[in-house]
């Protein structure tokens, strides 16, 4: 395979790896009925006027399978942390004892599980959109390479190789979000 074509396929693979990483990150924020610190990854606390990730204003940990603890670096941040958690609409209510913020994760209802499973599927579909963008960028690079003198056969082989790579990534994405769906639906 021509070196320029190989570089295009490799660049597309790297781009698709980033899509997979982003998929994992997004799916980790969807509740499964168990308490995980990643549930709070999207929560931003108003820290002196700046929206700051919750893990930068306090220690976030799990106490048990259904409880998350946030121990702020500064006690005066407790109300701001509670407000940020409520604003994130996670379906949980924070409680504080003056030192820490405790979040008890309630059991998921059947209806809520179905909604979270739909959310997981939507995140998976968005990841597939990311793959399509990487494919489009690679196809544009193939066209440019063809204009710059790369043989038509080499471009064809590159397109076939890209199709195989994309098919593999689509399978990975489906496996990942179906696994998350299974986690969510497991009682």
ChimeraX commands (.cxc) that place a marker at each C-alpha (Angstrom):
marker #1 position 0.00,0.00,0.00 radius 0.5
marker #1 position 1.24,3.48,-0.86 radius 0.5
marker #1 position 2.70,5.39,2.12 radius 0.5
marker #1 position 0.34,8.33,1.73 radius 0.5
marker #1 position -2.69,6.05,1.65 radius 0.5
marker #1 position -1.46,4.16,4.73 radius 0.5
marker #1 position -1.07,7.47,6.59 radius 0.5
marker #1 position -4.67,8.40,5.74 radius 0.5
marker #1 position -5.96,5.07,7.08 radius 0.5
marker #1 position -3.79,5.40,10.22 radius 0.5
marker #1 position -5.04,8.95,10.83 radius 0.5
marker #1 position -8.64,7.75,10.46 radius 0.5
marker #1 position -7.95,4.94,12.96 radius 0.5
marker #1 position -6.54,7.42,15.48 radius 0.5
marker #1 position -9.59,9.62,15.03 radius 0.5
marker #1 position -11.84,6.61,15.59 radius 0.5
marker #1 position -9.89,5.68,18.73 radius 0.5
marker #1 position -10.75,9.13,20.07 radius 0.5
marker #1 position -14.42,8.46,19.27 radius 0.5
marker #1 position -14.24,5.22,21.31 radius 0.5
marker #1 position -12.55,7.03,24.22 radius 0.5
marker #1 position -15.25,9.69,24.16 radius 0.5
marker #1 position -17.93,6.99,24.05 radius 0.5
marker #1 position -16.50,5.36,27.19 radius 0.5
marker #1 position -16.39,8.71,28.95 radius 0.5
marker #1 position -19.98,9.58,28.02 radius 0.5
marker #1 position -21.33,6.16,28.99 radius 0.5
marker #1 position -19.57,6.29,32.34 radius 0.5
marker #1 position -21.75,9.24,33.35 radius 0.5
marker #1 position -25.00,7.31,32.80 radius 0.5
marker #1 position -26.33,5.74,36.00 radius 0.5
marker #1 position -26.54,1.99,36.36 radius 0.5
marker #1 position -28.06,1.77,39.84 radius 0.5
marker #1 position -24.63,1.57,41.46 radius 0.5
marker #1 position -22.81,4.57,42.87 radius 0.5
marker #1 position -19.78,5.56,40.79 radius 0.5
marker #1 position -17.77,8.73,41.05 radius 0.5
marker #1 position -17.96,9.15,37.27 radius 0.5
marker #1 position -21.66,10.04,37.70 radius 0.5
marker #1 position -20.45,13.44,38.86 radius 0.5
marker #1 position -18.01,14.04,35.99 radius 0.5
marker #1 position -20.33,16.57,34.30 radius 0.5
marker #1 position -21.09,18.47,37.51 radius 0.5
marker #1 position -19.57,21.96,37.58 radius 0.5
marker #1 position -19.44,23.89,40.86 radius 0.5
marker #1 position -19.48,27.70,40.96 radius 0.5
marker #1 position -16.05,28.26,42.51 radius 0.5
marker #1 position -15.50,31.99,42.96 radius 0.5
marker #1 position -17.45,32.71,39.79 radius 0.5
marker #1 position -15.82,29.98,37.67 radius 0.5
marker #1 position -17.56,26.73,36.73 radius 0.5
marker #1 position -15.14,24.12,38.10 radius 0.5
marker #1 position -15.36,20.30,37.90 radius 0.5
marker #1 position -16.53,18.88,41.21 radius 0.5
marker #1 position -13.41,16.72,41.58 radius 0.5
marker #1 position -11.30,19.90,41.64 radius 0.5
marker #1 position -13.13,21.43,44.61 radius 0.5
marker #1 position -13.19,18.31,46.77 radius 0.5
marker #1 position -12.39,14.63,47.13 radius 0.5
marker #1 position -15.00,12.46,45.43 radius 0.5
marker #1 position -15.27,8.82,46.52 radius 0.5
marker #1 position -17.76,6.01,47.03 radius 0.5
marker #1 position -18.61,4.95,50.55 radius 0.5
marker #1 position -20.51,1.82,49.50 radius 0.5
marker #1 position -22.39,0.51,46.45 radius 0.5
marker #1 position -25.09,3.17,46.76 radius 0.5
marker #1 position -23.37,6.19,48.35 radius 0.5
marker #1 position -21.04,8.83,46.92 radius 0.5
marker #1 position -19.13,11.17,49.25 radius 0.5
marker #1 position -17.82,14.62,48.31 radius 0.5
marker #1 position -15.45,16.10,50.87 radius 0.5
marker #1 position -14.82,19.72,49.80 radius 0.5
marker #1 position -11.42,21.32,50.24 radius 0.5
marker #1 position -13.24,24.34,51.71 radius 0.5
marker #1 position -16.31,23.86,53.92 radius 0.5
marker #1 position -17.96,27.04,52.65 radius 0.5
marker #1 position -18.33,25.31,49.24 radius 0.5
marker #1 position -20.86,22.77,50.56 radius 0.5
marker #1 position -23.93,24.82,49.50 radius 0.5
marker #1 position -22.43,25.44,46.04 radius 0.5
marker #1 position -21.67,21.71,45.65 radius 0.5
marker #1 position -25.23,20.78,46.63 radius 0.5
marker #1 position -26.65,23.35,44.22 radius 0.5
marker #1 position -24.45,22.07,41.36 radius 0.5
marker #1 position -25.48,18.45,41.96 radius 0.5
marker #1 position -29.17,19.39,41.96 radius 0.5
marker #1 position -28.71,21.51,38.82 radius 0.5
marker #1 position -27.04,18.57,37.02 radius 0.5
marker #1 position -30.38,16.72,37.16 radius 0.5
marker #1 position -28.87,13.35,38.06 radius 0.5
marker #1 position -31.96,12.10,39.86 radius 0.5
marker #1 position -30.22,12.26,43.26 radius 0.5
marker #1 position -30.54,14.55,46.25 radius 0.5
marker #1 position -27.37,15.58,48.09 radius 0.5
marker #1 position -27.29,15.80,51.89 radius 0.5
marker #1 position -24.64,17.44,54.00 radius 0.5
marker #1 position -23.55,17.14,57.61 radius 0.5
marker #1 position -21.45,20.31,57.63 radius 0.5
marker #1 position -18.27,18.45,56.64 radius 0.5
marker #1 position -19.15,16.30,53.64 radius 0.5
marker #1 position -21.84,16.01,51.00 radius 0.5
marker #1 position -23.39,12.56,50.85 radius 0.5
marker #1 position -25.30,11.38,47.79 radius 0.5
marker #1 position -27.39,8.26,48.13 radius 0.5
marker #1 position -28.13,6.72,44.77 radius 0.5
marker #1 position -31.71,5.42,44.77 radius 0.5
marker #1 position -32.64,2.16,43.13 radius 0.5
marker #1 position -33.66,2.64,39.54 radius 0.5
marker #1 position -37.28,2.07,38.58 radius 0.5
marker #1 position -38.07,0.04,35.49 radius 0.5
marker #1 position -39.13,3.18,33.64 radius 0.5
marker #1 position -35.92,5.00,34.62 radius 0.5
marker #1 position -33.82,2.00,33.52 radius 0.5
marker #1 position -35.49,2.08,30.10 radius 0.5
marker #1 position -34.80,5.80,29.80 radius 0.5
marker #1 position -31.13,5.35,30.71 radius 0.5
marker #1 position -30.87,2.46,28.22 radius 0.5
marker #1 position -32.25,4.80,25.52 radius 0.5
marker #1 position -29.69,7.42,26.56 radius 0.5
marker #1 position -26.91,4.84,26.23 radius 0.5
marker #1 position -28.12,3.91,22.76 radius 0.5
marker #1 position -28.24,7.61,21.78 radius 0.5
marker #1 position -24.64,8.05,22.95 radius 0.5
marker #1 position -23.68,5.01,20.87 radius 0.5
marker #1 position -25.41,6.46,17.81 radius 0.5
marker #1 position -23.57,9.75,18.33 radius 0.5
marker #1 position -20.31,7.78,18.36 radius 0.5
marker #1 position -21.25,6.28,15.00 radius 0.5
marker #1 position -21.69,9.84,13.69 radius 0.5
marker #1 position -18.11,10.48,14.80 radius 0.5
marker #1 position -17.00,7.46,12.76 radius 0.5
marker #1 position -18.81,8.79,9.70 radius 0.5
marker #1 position -16.99,12.10,10.09 radius 0.5
marker #1 position -13.65,10.29,10.25 radius 0.5
marker #1 position -14.62,8.31,7.13 radius 0.5
marker #1 position -15.56,11.50,5.29 radius 0.5
marker #1 position -12.24,13.13,6.21 radius 0.5
marker #1 position -10.35,10.03,5.02 radius 0.5
marker #1 position -12.29,9.91,1.75 radius 0.5
marker #1 position -11.47,13.58,1.13 radius 0.5
marker #1 position -7.80,12.79,1.80 radius 0.5
marker #1 position -8.01,9.89,-0.68 radius 0.5
marker #1 position -9.42,12.23,-3.35 radius 0.5
marker #1 position -6.62,14.69,-2.67 radius 0.5
marker #1 position -4.01,11.93,-2.89 radius 0.5
marker #1 position -5.48,10.83,-6.21 radius 0.5
marker #1 position -5.16,14.41,-7.51 radius 0.5
marker #1 position -1.54,14.44,-6.29 radius 0.5
marker #1 position -0.59,11.42,-8.38 radius 0.5
marker #1 position -1.39,8.36,-6.28 radius 0.5
marker #1 position -2.62,5.53,-8.49 radius 0.5
marker #1 position -6.30,4.71,-8.64 radius 0.5
marker #1 position -5.58,1.11,-7.56 radius 0.5
marker #1 position -3.75,2.30,-4.42 radius 0.5
marker #1 position -6.67,4.60,-3.55 radius 0.5
marker #1 position -9.14,1.71,-4.10 radius 0.5
marker #1 position -7.10,-0.53,-1.76 radius 0.5
marker #1 position -7.01,2.26,0.79 radius 0.5
marker #1 position -10.79,2.69,0.60 radius 0.5
marker #1 position -11.26,-1.07,1.08 radius 0.5
marker #1 position -8.91,-1.05,4.07 radius 0.5
marker #1 position -10.76,1.94,5.53 radius 0.5
marker #1 position -14.08,0.11,5.14 radius 0.5
marker #1 position -12.70,-2.86,7.13 radius 0.5
marker #1 position -11.43,-0.52,9.85 radius 0.5
marker #1 position -14.78,1.28,10.08 radius 0.5
marker #1 position -16.69,-2.00,10.25 radius 0.5
marker #1 position -14.47,-3.08,13.17 radius 0.5
marker #1 position -15.10,0.19,14.99 radius 0.5
marker #1 position -18.87,-0.02,14.44 radius 0.5
marker #1 position -18.82,-3.49,16.01 radius 0.5
marker #1 position -16.79,-2.14,18.96 radius 0.5
marker #1 position -19.25,0.70,19.50 radius 0.5
marker #1 position -22.25,-1.63,19.40 radius 0.5
marker #1 position -20.58,-4.03,21.83 radius 0.5
marker #1 position -19.71,-1.21,24.24 radius 0.5
marker #1 position -23.14,0.41,24.37 radius 0.5
marker #1 position -24.98,-2.93,24.48 radius 0.5
marker #1 position -22.82,-3.89,27.44 radius 0.5
marker #1 position -23.78,-0.62,29.14 radius 0.5
marker #1 position -27.44,-1.25,28.28 radius 0.5
marker #1 position -27.17,-4.67,29.90 radius 0.5
marker #1 position -25.60,-3.09,33.02 radius 0.5
marker #1 position -28.45,-0.60,33.23 radius 0.5
marker #1 position -31.20,-3.17,32.80 radius 0.5
marker #1 position -29.68,-5.60,35.33 radius 0.5
marker #1 position -31.50,-5.32,38.65 radius 0.5
marker link #1:1,2 radius 0.2
marker link #1:2,3 radius 0.2
marker link #1:3,4 radius 0.2
marker link #1:4,5 radius 0.2
marker link #1:5,6 radius 0.2
marker link #1:6,7 radius 0.2
marker link #1:7,8 radius 0.2
marker link #1:8,9 radius 0.2
marker link #1:9,10 radius 0.2
marker link #1:10,11 radius 0.2
marker link #1:11,12 radius 0.2
marker link #1:12,13 radius 0.2
marker link #1:13,14 radius 0.2
marker link #1:14,15 radius 0.2
marker link #1:15,16 radius 0.2
marker link #1:16,17 radius 0.2
marker link #1:17,18 radius 0.2
marker link #1:18,19 radius 0.2
marker link #1:19,20 radius 0.2
marker link #1:20,21 radius 0.2
marker link #1:21,22 radius 0.2
marker link #1:22,23 radius 0.2
marker link #1:23,24 radius 0.2
marker link #1:24,25 radius 0.2
marker link #1:25,26 radius 0.2
marker link #1:26,27 radius 0.2
marker link #1:27,28 radius 0.2
marker link #1:28,29 radius 0.2
marker link #1:29,30 radius 0.2
marker link #1:30,31 radius 0.2
marker link #1:31,32 radius 0.2
marker link #1:32,33 radius 0.2
marker link #1:33,34 radius 0.2
marker link #1:34,35 radius 0.2
marker link #1:35,36 radius 0.2
marker link #1:36,37 radius 0.2
marker link #1:37,38 radius 0.2
marker link #1:38,39 radius 0.2
marker link #1:39,40 radius 0.2
marker link #1:40,41 radius 0.2
marker link #1:41,42 radius 0.2
marker link #1:42,43 radius 0.2
marker link #1:43,44 radius 0.2
marker link #1:44,45 radius 0.2
marker link #1:45,46 radius 0.2
marker link #1:46,47 radius 0.2
marker link #1:47,48 radius 0.2
marker link #1:48,49 radius 0.2
marker link #1:49,50 radius 0.2
marker link #1:50,51 radius 0.2
marker link #1:51,52 radius 0.2
marker link #1:52,53 radius 0.2
marker link #1:53,54 radius 0.2
marker link #1:54,55 radius 0.2
marker link #1:55,56 radius 0.2
marker link #1:56,57 radius 0.2
marker link #1:57,58 radius 0.2
marker link #1:58,59 radius 0.2
marker link #1:59,60 radius 0.2
marker link #1:60,61 radius 0.2
marker link #1:61,62 radius 0.2
marker link #1:62,63 radius 0.2
marker link #1:63,64 radius 0.2
marker link #1:64,65 radius 0.2
marker link #1:65,66 radius 0.2
marker link #1:66,67 radius 0.2
marker link #1:67,68 radius 0.2
marker link #1:68,69 radius 0.2
marker link #1:69,70 radius 0.2
marker link #1:70,71 radius 0.2
marker link #1:71,72 radius 0.2
marker link #1:72,73 radius 0.2
marker link #1:73,74 radius 0.2
marker link #1:74,75 radius 0.2
marker link #1:75,76 radius 0.2
marker link #1:76,77 radius 0.2
marker link #1:77,78 radius 0.2
marker link #1:78,79 radius 0.2
marker link #1:79,80 radius 0.2
marker link #1:80,81 radius 0.2
marker link #1:81,82 radius 0.2
marker link #1:82,83 radius 0.2
marker link #1:83,84 radius 0.2
marker link #1:84,85 radius 0.2
marker link #1:85,86 radius 0.2
marker link #1:86,87 radius 0.2
marker link #1:87,88 radius 0.2
marker link #1:88,89 radius 0.2
marker link #1:89,90 radius 0.2
marker link #1:90,91 radius 0.2
marker link #1:91,92 radius 0.2
marker link #1:92,93 radius 0.2
marker link #1:93,94 radius 0.2
marker link #1:94,95 radius 0.2
marker link #1:95,96 radius 0.2
marker link #1:96,97 radius 0.2
marker link #1:97,98 radius 0.2
marker link #1:98,99 radius 0.2
marker link #1:99,100 radius 0.2
marker link #1:100,101 radius 0.2
marker link #1:101,102 radius 0.2
marker link #1:102,103 radius 0.2
marker link #1:103,104 radius 0.2
marker link #1:104,105 radius 0.2
marker link #1:105,106 radius 0.2
marker link #1:106,107 radius 0.2
marker link #1:107,108 radius 0.2
marker link #1:108,109 radius 0.2
marker link #1:109,110 radius 0.2
marker link #1:110,111 radius 0.2
marker link #1:111,112 radius 0.2
marker link #1:112,113 radius 0.2
marker link #1:113,114 radius 0.2
marker link #1:114,115 radius 0.2
marker link #1:115,116 radius 0.2
marker link #1:116,117 radius 0.2
marker link #1:117,118 radius 0.2
marker link #1:118,119 radius 0.2
marker link #1:119,120 radius 0.2
marker link #1:120,121 radius 0.2
marker link #1:121,122 radius 0.2
marker link #1:122,123 radius 0.2
marker link #1:123,124 radius 0.2
marker link #1:124,125 radius 0.2
marker link #1:125,126 radius 0.2
marker link #1:126,127 radius 0.2
marker link #1:127,128 radius 0.2
marker link #1:128,129 radius 0.2
marker link #1:129,130 radius 0.2
marker link #1:130,131 radius 0.2
marker link #1:131,132 radius 0.2
marker link #1:132,133 radius 0.2
marker link #1:133,134 radius 0.2
marker link #1:134,135 radius 0.2
marker link #1:135,136 radius 0.2
marker link #1:136,137 radius 0.2
marker link #1:137,138 radius 0.2
marker link #1:138,139 radius 0.2
marker link #1:139,140 radius 0.2
marker link #1:140,141 radius 0.2
marker link #1:141,142 radius 0.2
marker link #1:142,143 radius 0.2
marker link #1:143,144 radius 0.2
marker link #1:144,145 radius 0.2
marker link #1:145,146 radius 0.2
marker link #1:146,147 radius 0.2
marker link #1:147,148 radius 0.2
marker link #1:148,149 radius 0.2
marker link #1:149,150 radius 0.2
marker link #1:150,151 radius 0.2
marker link #1:151,152 radius 0.2
marker link #1:152,153 radius 0.2
marker link #1:153,154 radius 0.2
marker link #1:154,155 radius 0.2
marker link #1:155,156 radius 0.2
marker link #1:156,157 radius 0.2
marker link #1:157,158 radius 0.2
marker link #1:158,159 radius 0.2
marker link #1:159,160 radius 0.2
marker link #1:160,161 radius 0.2
marker link #1:161,162 radius 0.2
marker link #1:162,163 radius 0.2
marker link #1:163,164 radius 0.2
marker link #1:164,165 radius 0.2
marker link #1:165,166 radius 0.2
marker link #1:166,167 radius 0.2
marker link #1:167,168 radius 0.2
marker link #1:168,169 radius 0.2
marker link #1:169,170 radius 0.2
marker link #1:170,171 radius 0.2
marker link #1:171,172 radius 0.2
marker link #1:172,173 radius 0.2
marker link #1:173,174 radius 0.2
marker link #1:174,175 radius 0.2
marker link #1:175,176 radius 0.2
marker link #1:176,177 radius 0.2
marker link #1:177,178 radius 0.2
marker link #1:178,179 radius 0.2
marker link #1:179,180 radius 0.2
marker link #1:180,181 radius 0.2
marker link #1:181,182 radius 0.2
marker link #1:182,183 radius 0.2
marker link #1:183,184 radius 0.2
marker link #1:184,185 radius 0.2
marker link #1:185,186 radius 0.2
marker link #1:186,187 radius 0.2
view
